[in-house]
Amino acid sequence: MLQNNFHTEPNISCFQSHLCNCFLRMTDMENLYKFQGYSPIDETTTNNFAAGTGPGPTGKNCYCLYFGEDCCAAIDNMVKFMLDQAREAHMESILSASVVKVLVWNFITQGQSSWRASKPCIHGSSEHLETPQEVHARTKQHEAERN
């Protein structure tokens, strides 16, 4: 019978993979590099919550990301969820909550880069926004460079 050595030998790669899978489940995404379809919380909802005039997130919405200023509201909820999931899977936490938080920020940065990739940017040669064709070409070039 094979023995699970996860508890006896720290396996950071396995634990990091668990954290990434939790992050993808919370965001309903399949891959960190394919966030183009992600729907972050809109600015109105975020501003109303920050001002105390709107409801706070509940249920799965407490993990929704906001890619603008002050985007860290969901991070602590995500870290707690990930560590709880690890405990439920009988995985010994080999990383502290602060290290997990750094990994979550890394996942968010990767997802945010992917999400932004399909949005028009200011054209490199002037001050106008890219056309849809330029966005498509840039996105394809970015995908080719990643592979």
Secondary structure by P-SEA (a helix, b strand, c coil): cccccccccccaaaaaaaaaaaaaaaacccccccccccccccaaaaaaaaaccccccccccccccccccccccaaaaaaaaaaaaaaaacccccccaaaaaaaaaaaaaaaaaaaacccccccccccccccaaaaaaaaaaaaaaac
